[in-house]
Amino acid sequence: MKNIAVIGSGTMGNGIAHVFAQYGYEVALIDINQQSLEKALATIGKNMDRQVSKGTLSEDDKNAAISRIKSFTNLAEGVANADLVVEAATENISIKLELFRQLDELCKPETILSTNTSSISITKIGAVTKRPDKVIGMHFMNPVPVMKLVEVIRGYATSDEVTSLTMELSRKLEKVPVEVNDYPGFVANRILMPMINEAIYTLYEGVAGIEEIDTVMKLGMAHPMGPLQLADFIGLDVCLSILRVLHDGFGNPKYAPCPLLVNMVEAGYKGAKTGEGFYKYTPGSKELVVSPRFK
Ligand SMILES: NC(=O)c1ccc[n+]([C@@H]2O[C@H](COP(=O)([O-])OP(=O)(O)OC[C@H]3O[C@@H](n4cnc5c(N)ncnc54)[C@H](O)[C@@H]3O)[C@@H](O)[C@H]2O)c1
């Protein structure tokens, strides 16, 4: 495998393109939004500069990696030579199903089509193509250049060969792949989201305050970040939509999202990206300040 097409140049797409280019692959970075592509290339340059200043990447290797990334707004042009596609577009089922229908038509017959989805069924995505054996989940973690895990998700029809090629490729990026089957939330979010939801219920029921809950989990369980801070970082809307996938997928009331989470998302308080969630964020400040709404 030599040519990788990454679709979507947002938070995850830029990190995925960064890592493939760093490890010698030719990368076509594709987005419908030209501004997003420009921002992604600037972010990749900045993040690689940081690696150079830390001594983990040489200046020459950085320049070579950047020269391996080409950007496209036209899907057909971007995926023409791809051996592997990693789809990291917006988490919306109709966008992803339409993209995979098109990819199936546009890509070479042997191209592996992977998705970085956090919660959408790989089996459902594979079923809109004529190659469900070559459709697989490649769930990178944020920030991609730093986080070691790739959750490799086998859809119902994904072949053994495609699974082992994807595992091997992840190792070539010096990541640690873990193979899992395709059920709602896979493994990572099936375990993480109920914990976050329970932390929100603990707050909602007045058992403890925000800082107290996060401190218990940081100091008591050695988590690097408390669950409420982590929920803000992931995005409360994203947490809510993954909980709904778990709730609908298993039909089990234990996954029902906490009404406080639903209210916060409906009111537009979606965490760090909107400036306020459980904490309030001031640009340029690293201080963690509890939202005045909870005082
Ligand atoms: N953010 C995270 O922490 C995280 C972690 C793991 C997985 N994911 C998954 O990764 C995927 C991307 O998430 P993100 O946070 O990078 O989103 P994002 O909103 O930062 O970026 C999405 C990008 O996709 C582009 N896009 C939308 N429709 C497109 C199309 N049809 N063709 C090409 N580009 C298109 C948008 O213009 C945007 O630039 C989602 O499936 C998400 O669930 C996210």
The ligand as a Gaussian input file, in Angstrom:
#p B3LYP/6-31G(d) Opt

LIG

0 1
 N      -13.189000      14.476000      17.162000
 C      -12.897000      13.356000      17.777000
 O      -12.396000      13.355000      18.940000
 C      -13.102000      12.028000      17.097000
 C      -12.463000      10.895000      17.611000
 C      -12.593000       9.674000      16.929000
 C      -13.368000       9.605000      15.776000
 N      -14.013000      10.731000      15.296000
 C      -14.796000      10.602000      14.059000
 O      -14.031000      11.160000      12.991000
 C      -14.896000      11.711000      12.004000
 C      -14.522000      13.167000      11.771000
 O      -14.685000      13.880000      12.977000
 P      -14.000000      15.306000      13.218000
 O      -14.087000      15.563000      14.668000
 O      -12.666000      15.356000      12.517000
 O      -15.035000      16.251000      12.427000
 P      -14.828000      17.747000      11.931000
 O      -16.157000      18.387000      11.965000
 O      -13.677000      18.402000      12.637000
 O      -14.380000      17.580000      10.390000
 C      -15.192000      16.999000       9.421000
 C      -14.749000      17.488000       8.037000
 O      -15.451000      16.729000       7.057000
 C      -15.742000      17.587000       5.971000
 N      -16.803000      16.988000       5.163000
 C      -18.152000      16.919000       5.429000
 N      -18.793000      16.278000       4.431000
 C      -17.836000      15.906000       3.530000
 C      -17.871000      15.222000       2.284000
 N      -19.008000      14.769000       1.764000
 N      -16.700000      15.051000       1.622000
 C      -15.545000      15.513000       2.125000
 N      -15.443000      16.175000       3.309000
 C      -16.573000      16.371000       3.982000
 C      -16.103000      18.905000       6.629000
 O      -15.973000      19.991000       5.694000
 C      -15.074000      18.965000       7.769000
 O      -13.883000      19.642000       7.374000
 C      -16.309000      11.483000      12.512000
 O      -16.815000      10.311000      11.937000
 C      -16.113000      11.329000      14.019000
 O      -17.117000      10.547000      14.628000
 C      -13.880000      11.928000      15.930000

